Amino acid sequence: MGGFAKAAVLLGAGGGVSAVVTPVVLVAQNHYETFKFTDINGKKETVTLECEPKEGEFAYPKVDLSKKVVTCDYSSSKETIKEHWREVALKFIGTLNCSNVEGRDDDKKCHVSKFEKKERGLLTYVE
């Protein structure tokens, strides 16, 4: 059997070129959980916080009001996430006021001048 015929048999038996290429593409894809933040008091620009998924845990945007940053945090309970946003809304009135867009927890409009993405998993904001 010639060299070309051997290569054709090997490719055909292994599923052809697509069988070789597909696993490489799948490995290269990263699926991050995303949360959108839009400033209302500035240019009305939307910035996305990207959080790496962790098995068995929910990613959520955690606000540090003293540092004016939003970072990725994780919890096994959705109640922890709701409690965090209640705390931000009630304890710190006038610092970061956000509302959900169309009831979605992953899309917020906030009364700030600007959000800025510093790196994956970290946003800063200016009131």
LODO-296132 format. One record per residue (C-alpha): x negated, y negated, z negated; residue in three letters. Coordinates in nm, 3 decimals. Layout:
<kolbas>
{{X Y Z} 'ALA'}
...
</kolbas>
This chain:
<kolbas>
{{0.000 0.000 0.000} 'MET'}
{{-0.141 -0.340 0.097} 'GLY'}
{{-0.206 -0.625 -0.148} 'GLY'}
{{0.100 -0.820 -0.031} 'PHE'}
{{0.328 -0.517 -0.066} 'ALA'}
{{0.200 -0.449 -0.420} 'LYS'}
{{0.267 -0.811 -0.519} 'ALA'}
{{0.616 -0.796 -0.369} 'ALA'}
{{0.695 -0.476 -0.561} 'VAL'}
{{0.567 -0.624 -0.887} 'LEU'}
{{0.766 -0.946 -0.842} 'LEU'}
{{1.076 -0.755 -0.735} 'GLY'}
{{1.055 -0.516 -1.031} 'ALA'}
{{1.005 -0.801 -1.275} 'GLY'}
{{1.292 -1.010 -1.144} 'GLY'}
{{1.097 -1.221 -0.898} 'GLY'}
{{0.960 -1.568 -0.949} 'VAL'}
{{1.256 -1.683 -1.160} 'SER'}
{{1.179 -1.420 -1.424} 'ALA'}
{{0.832 -1.564 -1.461} 'VAL'}
{{0.938 -1.930 -1.462} 'VAL'}
{{1.253 -1.917 -1.678} 'THR'}
{{1.088 -1.818 -2.010} 'PRO'}
{{0.836 -2.101 -1.971} 'VAL'}
{{1.117 -2.355 -1.924} 'VAL'}
{{1.311 -2.225 -2.223} 'LEU'}
{{1.009 -2.244 -2.451} 'VAL'}
{{0.940 -2.602 -2.343} 'ALA'}
{{1.289 -2.727 -2.439} 'GLN'}
{{1.334 -2.880 -2.784} 'ASN'}
{{1.686 -2.916 -2.917} 'HIS'}
{{1.702 -3.192 -3.177} 'TYR'}
{{2.006 -3.302 -3.369} 'GLU'}
{{2.068 -3.664 -3.277} 'THR'}
{{2.233 -3.955 -3.456} 'PHE'}
{{2.307 -4.284 -3.280} 'LYS'}
{{2.284 -4.623 -3.452} 'PHE'}
{{2.403 -4.943 -3.282} 'THR'}
{{2.337 -5.290 -3.423} 'ASP'}
{{2.641 -5.518 -3.429} 'ILE'}
{{2.471 -5.845 -3.531} 'ASN'}
{{2.195 -5.834 -3.269} 'GLY'}
{{2.175 -5.726 -2.906} 'LYS'}
{{2.417 -5.437 -2.967} 'LYS'}
{{2.149 -5.186 -2.871} 'GLU'}
{{2.173 -4.818 -2.959} 'THR'}
{{1.876 -4.630 -3.105} 'VAL'}
{{1.871 -4.254 -3.156} 'THR'}
{{1.736 -4.072 -3.461} 'LEU'}
{{1.617 -3.723 -3.364} 'GLU'}
{{1.603 -3.456 -3.633} 'CYS'}
{{1.445 -3.114 -3.592} 'GLU'}
{{1.699 -2.843 -3.671} 'PRO'}
{{1.637 -2.622 -3.974} 'LYS'}
{{1.806 -2.286 -4.006} 'GLU'}
{{2.089 -2.279 -4.259} 'GLY'}
{{2.079 -2.656 -4.321} 'GLU'}
{{2.258 -2.959 -4.186} 'PHE'}
{{2.048 -3.252 -4.068} 'ALA'}
{{2.171 -3.598 -4.163} 'TYR'}
{{2.039 -3.955 -4.153} 'PRO'}
{{1.925 -4.058 -4.501} 'LYS'}
{{1.905 -4.429 -4.572} 'VAL'}
{{1.640 -4.579 -4.800} 'ASP'}
{{1.778 -4.927 -4.866} 'LEU'}
{{1.468 -5.054 -5.047} 'SER'}
{{1.238 -4.968 -4.754} 'LYS'}
{{1.502 -5.040 -4.486} 'LYS'}
{{1.443 -4.707 -4.314} 'VAL'}
{{1.658 -4.421 -4.191} 'VAL'}
{{1.496 -4.076 -4.192} 'THR'}
{{1.602 -3.718 -4.132} 'CYS'}
{{1.703 -3.523 -4.438} 'ASP'}
{{1.860 -3.181 -4.480} 'TYR'}
{{2.122 -3.016 -4.697} 'SER'}
{{2.296 -2.681 -4.704} 'SER'}
{{2.618 -2.860 -4.804} 'SER'}
{{2.814 -3.110 -4.596} 'LYS'}
{{2.941 -3.255 -4.925} 'GLU'}
{{2.587 -3.381 -5.003} 'THR'}
{{2.591 -3.572 -4.675} 'ILE'}
{{2.931 -3.729 -4.747} 'LYS'}
{{2.816 -3.824 -5.097} 'GLU'}
{{2.503 -3.993 -4.961} 'HIS'}
{{2.707 -4.216 -4.728} 'TRP'}
{{2.957 -4.295 -5.007} 'ARG'}
{{2.663 -4.404 -5.223} 'GLU'}
{{2.524 -4.623 -4.945} 'VAL'}
{{2.866 -4.780 -4.884} 'ALA'}
{{2.970 -4.836 -5.246} 'LEU'}
{{2.651 -4.894 -5.444} 'LYS'}
{{2.479 -5.119 -5.199} 'PHE'}
{{2.755 -5.336 -5.056} 'ILE'}
{{2.612 -5.602 -4.828} 'GLY'}
{{2.287 -5.424 -4.744} 'THR'}
{{2.377 -5.171 -4.474} 'LEU'}
{{2.739 -5.163 -4.368} 'ASN'}
{{2.808 -4.894 -4.106} 'CYS'}
{{3.120 -4.740 -3.961} 'SER'}
{{3.164 -4.426 -3.755} 'ASN'}
{{3.241 -4.468 -3.385} 'VAL'}
{{3.565 -4.284 -3.305} 'GLU'}
{{3.537 -4.092 -3.634} 'GLY'}
{{3.206 -3.928 -3.536} 'ARG'}
{{2.948 -3.883 -3.813} 'ASP'}
{{2.665 -3.883 -3.557} 'ASP'}
{{2.748 -4.223 -3.400} 'ASP'}
{{2.743 -4.535 -3.620} 'LYS'}
{{2.780 -4.909 -3.563} 'LYS'}
{{2.611 -5.112 -3.834} 'CYS'}
{{2.610 -5.478 -3.936} 'HIS'}
{{2.236 -5.527 -3.886} 'VAL'}
{{2.030 -5.736 -3.643} 'SER'}
{{1.816 -5.455 -3.509} 'LYS'}
{{1.727 -5.086 -3.530} 'PHE'}
{{1.384 -4.974 -3.415} 'GLU'}
{{1.264 -4.620 -3.354} 'LYS'}
{{0.917 -4.583 -3.510} 'LYS'}
{{0.875 -4.212 -3.438} 'GLU'}
{{1.089 -3.901 -3.414} 'ARG'}
{{1.282 -3.879 -3.739} 'GLY'}
{{1.222 -4.241 -3.848} 'LEU'}
{{1.411 -4.563 -3.777} 'LEU'}
{{1.370 -4.904 -3.936} 'THR'}
{{1.631 -5.178 -3.947} 'TYR'}
{{1.647 -5.553 -3.994} 'VAL'}
{{1.952 -5.700 -4.167} 'GLU'}
</kolbas>
